[in-house]
Amino acid sequence: MLRTARAGKALLLACLVWAVTSCATTDMGGSTGGSGTGTGATSTAQADQAFIETAAGGQQLRLRLSEVAVQKTANLEAREFAKAVVTNHTKSVAELKGIAQQLRVTYPMALPSGRQAVYDRVTQLTGSDFDRAFAREMELAYQQDIALYQNSATAAGNLALRGFIIKTTPVLQGQLRLATQLKNILP
């Protein structure tokens, strides 16, 4: 009976992950250039650069934690969630890197010190302690980054960046729901 319930949860989680991942691949179309209205170009360019640098830190943390979780966790739900995050974030990183390149902004591959500390702390754990910390930190990272994306949606000067933010925000929200569900079902 317990095995059937776990299999059902795993199937539900896999279906939700598939649905969220499908949303991530929907093309928004739109322009790949432009700087918005043209007013305040320097501050807009600085804001776009700051967004890219902050968003990259969140992407890298979630991607790296998930790569570790795929290898480390024995929990089926955590592994499936981590696999979906790796797949989705690999695409998202490539897209944001491309936009950064268009804007002549360096996409940072190193984790900022605060996110590096989270990564180091979580990856030191094992077993169910790792699983719980992974789910908790993923939930927190999604919450922080959703706030960043929502605050930057109208402020982004570059149309491609704005399109990326608008397209990615609901995907992050879906993944936050999955991270929260994972956190709530872990023993």
KEKE-409749 format. One record per residue: chain; z, x, y of N, C-alpha, C, CB in turn; residue number from 1; residue in one letter. Coordinates in steps of 0.1 Angstrom, whole numbers, m for minus. Atoms other than C-alpha are relative to their C-alpha. Glycine has a CB too. Layout:
BEGIN
REC, c, npz, npx, npy, capz, capx, capy, cpz, cpx, cpy, cbpz, cbpx, cbpy, k, r
REC, A, Z, X, Y, Z, X, Y, Z, X, Y, Z, X, Y, NUM, A $
...
//
This chain:
BEGIN
REC, c, npz, npx, npy, capz, capx, capy, cpz, cpx, cpy, cbpz, cbpx, cbpy, k, r
REC, A, 0, 8, m12, 0, 0, 0, 0, 9, 13, 12, m9, 0, 1, M $
REC, A, m1, m9, m11, 9, 28, 24, m13, 8, 2, 12, 10, m2, 2, L $
REC, A, 13, m7, 0, m23, 47, 15, m11, m10, 6, m4, 4, m14, 3, R $
REC, A, 9, 10, m5, m43, 15, 23, 2, m2, 15, 1, m13, m8, 4, T $
REC, A, m3, 1, m15, m26, 11, 57, m5, 12, 7, 15, m3, 2, 5, A $
REC, A, 5, m12, m7, m33, 47, 66, m15, 1, 0, 6, 12, m7, 6, R $
REC, A, 15, 0, 0, m69, 44, 55, m5, m10, 10, m5, m4, m14, 7, A $
REC, A, 4, 9, m10, m72, 13, 77, 2, 5, 14, 8, m13, m2, 8, G $
REC, A, m2, m6, m13, m57, 31, 106, m11, 10, 3, 14, 5, 1, 9, K $
REC, A, 10, m11, m2, m81, 60, 101, m13, m6, 3, 0, 9, m13, 10, A $
REC, A, 13, 6, m2, m111, 37, 99, 0, m6, 14, m2, m12, m10, 11, L $
REC, A, 0, 5, m13, m100, 19, 131, m1, 11, 10, 14, m8, 2, 12, L $
REC, A, 0, m11, m9, m94, 52, 148, m15, 6, 1, 10, 11, m4, 13, L $
REC, A, 13, m5, 0, m128, 64, 137, m10, m9, 7, m5, 2, m15, 14, A $
REC, A, 8, 9, m7, m145, 33, 150, 2, 1, 15, 2, m15, m5, 15, C $
REC, A, m3, m1, m14, m128, 36, 183, m6, 13, 6, 15, m1, 3, 16, L $
REC, A, 5, m13, m5, m137, 73, 186, m16, m1, 1, 4, 11, m10, 17, V $
REC, A, 15, 2, m1, m174, 64, 178, m4, m8, 12, m5, m7, m13, 18, W $
REC, A, 3, 9, m11, m174, 37, 204, 1, 8, 13, 9, m12, 1, 19, A $
REC, A, m3, m7, m12, m159, 60, 231, m11, 12, 1, 14, 6, 0, 20, V $
REC, A, 9, m11, 0, m182, 89, 221, m14, m5, 3, m1, 7, m13, 21, T $
REC, A, 12, 6, m3, m212, 66, 223, m2, m2, 15, m2, m13, m8, 22, S $
REC, A, 0, 2, m15, m203, 57, 259, m3, 14, 7, 13, m6, 5, 23, C $
REC, A, 1, m13, m7, m202, 94, 267, m15, 5, 0, 8, 11, m7, 24, A $
REC, A, 14, m5, 0, m239, 99, 258, m9, m9, 7, m4, 1, m15, 25, T $
REC, A, 9, 9, m8, m252, 70, 279, m4, 8, 13, 8, m13, 4, 26, T $
REC, A, 6, m7, m12, m275, 85, 306, 1, m9, 12, m14, 4, m3, 27, D $
REC, A, m2, 7, m12, m267, 75, 341, m13, 0, 9, 11, 5, 8, 28, M $
REC, A, 12, m2, m8, m301, 86, 354, 4, 7, 13, m7, m14, 3, 29, G $
REC, A, m5, m5, m13, m299, 94, 391, m5, 13, 3, 14, 0, 0, 30, G $
REC, A, 4, m12, m5, m305, 124, 411, 8, 12, m4, 0, m1, 16, 31, S $
REC, A, m8, m12, 4, m295, 160, 403, 3, 8, 13, m8, 8, m10, 32, T $
REC, A, m2, m8, m12, m293, 171, 439, 6, m8, 11, m12, 8, 4, 33, G $
REC, A, m5, 7, m12, m283, 162, 474, 14, 3, 2, m2, m15, m2, 34, G $
REC, A, m14, m3, m4, m251, 166, 493, 6, m12, 6, 1, 13, 9, 35, S $
REC, A, m6, 12, m6, m243, 131, 502, m6, m3, 14, 15, 1, 1, 36, G $
REC, A, 4, 4, m14, m245, 121, 539, m4, 12, 8, 10, m8, 6, 37, T $
REC, A, 4, m11, m8, m249, 156, 552, 11, 4, 10, m13, m2, 7, 38, G $
REC, A, m10, m3, m9, m218, 154, 573, 12, 7, m7, 6, m12, 7, 39, T $
REC, A, m11, m8, 6, m190, 179, 567, m4, 7, m13, 12, m10, m4, 40, G $
REC, A, 6, m7, 12, m212, 199, 542, 10, 10, m5, m13, 5, 3, 41, A $
REC, A, m8, m11, 5, m188, 228, 540, 13, m6, m7, 5, 9, 12, 42, T $
REC, A, m12, 6, 6, m157, 207, 533, m4, m8, m13, 8, m9, 10, 43, S $
REC, A, 5, 7, 11, m177, 186, 509, m3, 10, m12, m12, m9, 3, 44, T $
REC, A, 3, m11, 10, m189, 217, 491, 13, 6, m6, m9, 11, 6, 45, A $
REC, A, m13, m5, 5, m154, 230, 489, 7, m10, m9, 9, 3, 12, 46, Q $
REC, A, m7, 10, 8, m141, 197, 476, m7, m1, m14, m1, m14, 7, 47, A $
REC, A, 7, 0, 13, m169, 197, 449, 4, 12, m8, m15, 0, 3, 48, D $
REC, A, m4, m12, 8, m160, 232, 439, 15, m1, m5, m1, 13, 9, 49, Q $
REC, A, m14, 2, 4, m123, 224, 438, 1, m10, m12, 9, m6, 11, 50, A $
REC, A, 1, 9, 11, m131, 194, 416, m4, 6, m13, m9, m12, 3, 51, F $
REC, A, 6, m7, 12, m152, 215, 392, 11, 9, m6, m13, 8, 4, 52, I $
REC, A, m10, m9, 5, m125, 241, 389, 12, m7, m7, 6, 9, 11, 53, E $
REC, A, m11, 7, 5, m97, 216, 383, m4, m8, m13, 6, m10, 10, 54, T $
REC, A, 5, 8, 12, m118, 194, 359, m3, 10, m12, m13, m8, 4, 55, A $
REC, A, 2, m10, 10, m128, 225, 340, 13, 4, m7, m7, 13, 6, 56, A $
REC, A, m13, m4, 6, m92, 234, 334, 4, m11, m10, 11, 1, 10, 57, G $
REC, A, m3, 11, 9, m86, 199, 319, m9, 0, m12, m1, m13, 7, 58, G $
REC, A, 10, 0, 11, m118, 200, 298, 4, 11, m10, m14, 2, 5, 59, Q $
REC, A, m3, m12, 8, m109, 235, 285, 13, m2, m8, 1, 12, 8, 60, Q $
REC, A, m13, 2, 7, m73, 225, 276, m2, m10, m11, 11, m5, 10, 61, L $
REC, A, 2, 10, 10, m83, 194, 257, m9, 5, m11, m6, m13, 6, 62, R $
REC, A, 9, m6, 10, m112, 212, 240, 7, 10, m9, m12, 6, 7, 63, L $
REC, A, m7, m11, 8, m91, 242, 229, 11, m6, m9, 5, 10, 9, 64, R $
REC, A, m11, 6, 9, m61, 221, 217, m6, m7, m11, 8, m9, 9, 65, L $
REC, A, 7, 8, 11, m85, 199, 197, m6, 9, m10, m11, m9, 6, 66, S $
REC, A, 5, m10, 10, m102, 229, 181, 11, 5, m9, m7, 12, 8, 67, E $
REC, A, m11, m4, 8, m68, 241, 170, 5, m11, m9, 12, 5, 9, 68, V $
REC, A, m5, 12, 8, m58, 206, 158, m9, m2, m12, 1, m12, 9, 69, A $
REC, A, 10, 2, 11, m90, 203, 137, 4, 10, m12, m14, 3, 4, 70, V $
REC, A, m3, m10, 10, m79, 235, 118, 15, m2, m5, m2, 14, 6, 71, Q $
REC, A, m14, m1, 3, m41, 230, 119, 7, m12, m5, 7, 4, 12, 72, K $
REC, A, m7, 12, 4, m32, 194, 114, m3, m5, m14, m3, m11, 10, 73, T $
REC, A, 2, 6, 14, m27, 178, 80, m1, m15, 2, 12, 3, m9, 74, A $
REC, A, 1, 14, m3, m27, 143, 97, m14, m4, 2, 9, m3, 12, 75, N $
REC, A, 14, 4, 0, m60, 125, 91, m3, m6, 14, m2, m11, m10, 76, L $
REC, A, 3, 6, m13, m58, 105, 124, m1, 10, 10, 11, m11, 3, 77, E $
REC, A, 0, m11, m10, m50, 136, 144, m13, 8, m1, 13, 8, m1, 78, A $
REC, A, 12, m8, 2, m78, 155, 128, m13, m8, 5, m2, 3, m15, 79, R $
REC, A, 12, 8, m4, m104, 127, 134, m1, m1, 15, 0, m14, m6, 80, E $
REC, A, 0, 1, m15, m93, 123, 170, m4, 14, 6, 14, m3, 5, 81, F $
REC, A, 3, m14, m5, m95, 161, 175, m15, 3, m2, 8, 10, m7, 82, A $
REC, A, 14, m2, 2, m130, 162, 160, m8, m7, 10, m4, m4, m14, 83, K $
REC, A, 7, 8, m10, m142, 135, 183, 1, 6, 14, 5, m15, 0, 84, A $
REC, A, m2, m6, m13, m127, 152, 213, m9, 13, 1, 15, 4, 2, 85, V $
REC, A, 8, m12, 0, m144, 185, 204, m15, m3, 2, 2, 8, m14, 86, V $
REC, A, 14, 4, m1, m178, 168, 200, m3, m5, 14, m3, m12, m10, 87, T $
REC, A, 2, 6, m14, m174, 148, 233, 1, 11, 10, 9, m11, 2, 88, N $
REC, A, m2, m10, m10, m160, 177, 253, m10, 11, 0, 14, 5, m1, 89, H $
REC, A, 11, m11, 0, m186, 202, 242, m11, m5, 8, m4, 3, m15, 90, T $
REC, A, 11, 6, m8, m212, 179, 257, 4, m1, 15, m4, m14, m5, 91, K $
REC, A, m5, 2, m14, m191, 172, 288, 1, 14, 7, 13, m7, 0, 92, S $
REC, A, 0, m13, m6, m185, 209, 294, m14, 5, 3, 7, 10, m10, 93, V $
REC, A, 14, m5, m3, m222, 217, 291, m6, m7, 12, m9, m3, m12, 94, A $
REC, A, 5, 8, m11, m230, 189, 316, 7, 5, 13, 3, m15, m2, 95, E $
REC, A, m6, m4, m12, m204, 200, 341, m4, 14, 4, 16, m1, m1, 96, L $
REC, A, 4, m14, m2, m214, 237, 337, m14, m1, 7, m1, 8, m13, 97, K $
REC, A, 13, 1, m7, m250, 226, 346, 1, m4, 14, m9, m10, m8, 98, G $
REC, A, m2, 5, m14, m239, 208, 377, 6, 11, 8, 9, m12, 1, 99, I $
REC, A, m6, m12, m7, m217, 238, 387, m11, 10, 3, 11, 6, m9, 100, A $
REC, A, 10, m10, m2, m247, 261, 382, m10, m5, 12, m8, 2, m13, 101, Q $
REC, A, 8, 5, m11, m268, 238, 405, 6, 2, 14, m3, m15, m2, 102, Q $
REC, A, m7, m1, m12, m241, 240, 431, 4, 15, 3, 13, m9, 0, 103, L $
REC, A, m3, m14, m1, m238, 278, 426, 15, 2, 0, m6, 6, 13, 104, R $
REC, A, m14, m1, 2, m202, 273, 416, 3, 6, m14, 8, m13, 2, 105, V $
REC, A, m3, m5, 13, m187, 293, 387, 9, m9, m8, 7, 14, 1, 106, T $
REC, A, m9, 9, 9, m174, 271, 359, 10, 9, m7, m9, m7, m10, 107, Y $
REC, A, m10, m9, 6, m141, 287, 349, 2, m2, m14, 13, m1, 8, 108, P $
REC, A, m3, 2, 15, m137, 293, 312, 15, 3, m3, m9, 10, m8, 109, M $
REC, A, m14, m3, 2, m101, 306, 315, 8, m12, 4, 4, 13, 8, 110, A $
REC, A, m9, 11, m4, m73, 281, 315, 9, 4, 12, 9, m3, m12, 111, L $
REC, A, m9, m3, m11, m53, 279, 347, 14, 3, m6, 1, m11, 10, 112, P $
REC, A, m13, m4, 5, m17, 293, 342, 8, m11, m6, 7, 8, 10, 113, S $
REC, A, m8, 12, 4, 0, 259, 339, m6, m5, m13, 0, m10, 10, 114, G $
REC, A, 6, 6, 12, m25, 247, 313, 0, 10, m12, m15, m4, 2, 115, R $
REC, A, m1, m11, 11, m24, 281, 294, 14, m1, m6, m2, 14, 6, 116, Q $
REC, A, m14, 1, 5, 14, 276, 291, 1, m11, m9, 10, m1, 12, 117, A $
REC, A, 0, 12, 9, 9, 242, 276, m7, 4, m13, m7, m12, 6, 118, V $
REC, A, 7, m4, 12, m17, 256, 252, 8, 9, m9, m13, 7, 4, 119, Y $
REC, A, m8, m10, 7, 5, 285, 242, 12, m7, m7, 5, 11, 9, 120, D $
REC, A, m12, 7, 6, 36, 262, 236, m4, m9, m12, 7, m8, 11, 121, R $
REC, A, 4, 9, 11, 17, 236, 215, m5, 7, m12, m11, m10, 6, 122, V $
REC, A, 6, m7, 11, m2, 261, 194, 10, 8, m8, m12, 9, 5, 123, T $
REC, A, m11, m7, 7, 30, 278, 184, 7, m9, m10, 11, 6, 10, 124, Q $
REC, A, m7, 10, 8, 42, 246, 167, m8, m1, m13, 2, m13, 7, 125, L $
REC, A, 6, 3, 13, 35, 236, 131, 3, m14, m5, 4, 11, m11, 126, T $
REC, A, m3, 12, 6, 34, 205, 110, 1, m12, 9, 13, 1, m7, 127, G $
REC, A, m1, 12, m8, 45, 172, 125, 4, 3, 14, 10, m10, m6, 128, S $
REC, A, m4, m4, m14, 60, 190, 155, m13, 3, 8, 9, 12, 0, 129, D $
REC, A, 12, m3, m6, 25, 203, 163, m8, m13, 3, m9, 9, m9, 130, F $
REC, A, 8, 13, m2, 9, 168, 158, 6, m8, 11, 1, m8, m13, 131, D $
REC, A, m6, 8, m11, 34, 151, 181, m3, 7, 14, 15, m2, m2, 132, R $
REC, A, 2, m7, m13, 31, 178, 208, m15, m1, 4, 4, 14, m1, 133, A $
REC, A, 14, 1, m3, m7, 177, 205, m3, m13, 6, m8, 2, m13, 134, F $
REC, A, 3, 14, m5, m9, 139, 210, 6, m2, 13, 6, m10, m10, 135, A $
REC, A, m7, 2, m13, 17, 140, 238, m7, 7, 11, 14, 5, m1, 136, R $
REC, A, 7, m8, m10, m1, 168, 257, m14, m5, 3, 0, 14, m4, 137, E $
REC, A, 13, 6, m2, m35, 152, 252, 1, m12, 9, m7, m3, m14, 138, M $
REC, A, m2, 12, m8, m22, 119, 266, 3, 4, 14, 12, m8, m6, 139, E $
REC, A, m4, m4, m13, m7, 137, 296, m12, 7, 7, 11, 11, m1, 140, L $
REC, A, 12, m6, m6, m39, 158, 302, m10, m11, 4, m6, 10, m10, 141, A $
REC, A, 9, 10, m3, m60, 127, 301, 5, m8, 12, m2, m10, m12, 142, Y $
REC, A, m5, 7, m12, m37, 109, 326, m2, 8, 12, 15, m3, m2, 143, Q $
REC, A, 2, m8, m12, m38, 138, 350, m15, 1, 4, 5, 14, m3, 144, Q $
REC, A, 14, m2, m4, m76, 142, 348, m6, m13, 4, m7, 5, m12, 145, D $
REC, A, 5, 13, m5, m83, 105, 351, 3, m2, 15, 6, m12, m9, 146, I $
REC, A, m3, 1, m15, m64, 105, 384, m9, 9, 8, 15, 4, 2, 147, A $
REC, A, 9, m9, m7, m84, 135, 395, m14, m6, 1, m1, 14, m8, 148, L $
REC, A, 13, 6, 0, m117, 118, 385, m1, m12, 10, m4, m4, m14, 149, Y $
REC, A, m1, 12, m8, m107, 85, 402, 0, 4, 15, 11, m9, m4, 150, Q $
REC, A, m1, m4, m14, m97, 103, 434, m13, 7, 5, 12, 9, 2, 151, N $
REC, A, 12, m8, m4, m129, 124, 434, m13, m9, 0, m2, 12, m8, 152, S $
REC, A, 12, 8, 2, m154, 96, 426, m8, m3, 13, 3, m13, m7, 153, A $
REC, A, 7, 3, m13, m162, 87, 462, m1, 12, 9, 7, m11, 7, 154, T $
REC, A, 0, m12, m9, m154, 121, 477, m11, 10, m4, 14, 6, m1, 155, A $
REC, A, 9, m10, 4, m179, 141, 457, m13, m1, 8, m4, m2, m15, 156, A $
REC, A, 12, m1, m9, m208, 152, 479, m13, 0, m7, 1, 11, 10, 157, G $
REC, A, 12, m2, 7, m233, 161, 453, m2, m12, m9, 1, 13, m9, 158, N $
REC, A, 3, 12, 7, m250, 131, 437, 1, 2, m15, m14, m5, 3, 159, L $
REC, A, m1, m3, 15, m252, 147, 402, 15, 0, m4, m7, 13, m4, 160, A $
REC, A, m14, m1, 3, m215, 155, 404, 7, m14, 0, 7, 9, 10, 161, L $
REC, A, m5, 13, m2, m207, 120, 416, m3, m9, m12, m5, m7, 13, 162, R $
REC, A, 4, 7, 12, m227, 105, 387, 7, 4, m12, m15, 2, m2, 163, G $
REC, A, m8, m6, 12, m209, 128, 362, 14, m6, 1, 0, 15, 1, 164, F $
REC, A, m13, 5, m1, m176, 116, 375, 1, m15, m3, 6, 2, 15, 165, I $
REC, A, 0, 15, 2, m185, 79, 375, m3, m3, m15, m11, m6, 8, 166, I $
REC, A, 4, 2, 14, m200, 82, 340, 12, 4, m9, m12, 8, m4, 167, K $
REC, A, m10, m6, 8, m171, 103, 326, 13, m7, 0, 2, 14, 3, 168, T $
REC, A, m13, 6, m1, m141, 84, 339, 3, m11, m10, 1, m7, 14, 169, T $
REC, A, m3, 10, 11, m144, 54, 315, 1, 6, m14, m10, m11, 0, 170, P $
REC, A, m1, m7, 13, m149, 78, 286, 14, 6, m1, m11, 11, m1, 171, V $
REC, A, m13, m5, 0, m117, 96, 296, 11, m10, m2, 3, 8, 13, 172, L $
REC, A, m9, 11, 2, m99, 63, 298, 0, m5, m14, m4, m12, 10, 173, Q $
REC, A, 0, 4, 14, m110, 54, 263, 7, 10, m8, m15, m2, m4, 174, G $
REC, A, m6, m10, 8, m99, 87, 250, 15, 1, 3, m6, 14, 3, 175, Q $
REC, A, m15, 1, m3, m65, 83, 268, 6, m11, m9, 2, m4, 15, 176, L $
REC, A, m5, 11, 8, m61, 50, 249, 1, 5, m15, m9, m12, 0, 177, R $
REC, A, 0, m6, 14, m69, 68, 216, 12, 10, m1, m13, 7, m4, 178, L $
REC, A, m11, m9, 1, m44, 96, 224, 13, m7, 0, m1, 10, 12, 179, A $
REC, A, m13, 8, 0, m17, 71, 232, 2, m7, m13, m1, m11, 11, 180, T $
REC, A, m1, 7, 13, m24, 52, 200, 4, 11, m11, m13, m7, m5, 181, Q $
REC, A, m3, m11, 9, m23, 85, 181, 15, 4, 1, m9, 12, 2, 182, L $
REC, A, m14, m3, m2, 10, 94, 197, 10, m10, m6, 2, 2, 15, 183, K $
REC, A, m9, 11, 5, 25, 60, 188, 0, m1, m15, m5, m13, 6, 184, N $
REC, A, 0, 2, 15, 15, 61, 151, 5, 13, m8, m14, m3, m5, 185, I $
REC, A, m5, m12, 7, 26, 97, 144, 15, m1, m4, m2, 12, 9, 186, L $
REC, A, m14, 1, 5, 58, 100, 123, 9, 9, 9, 1, 4, m14, 187, P $
//
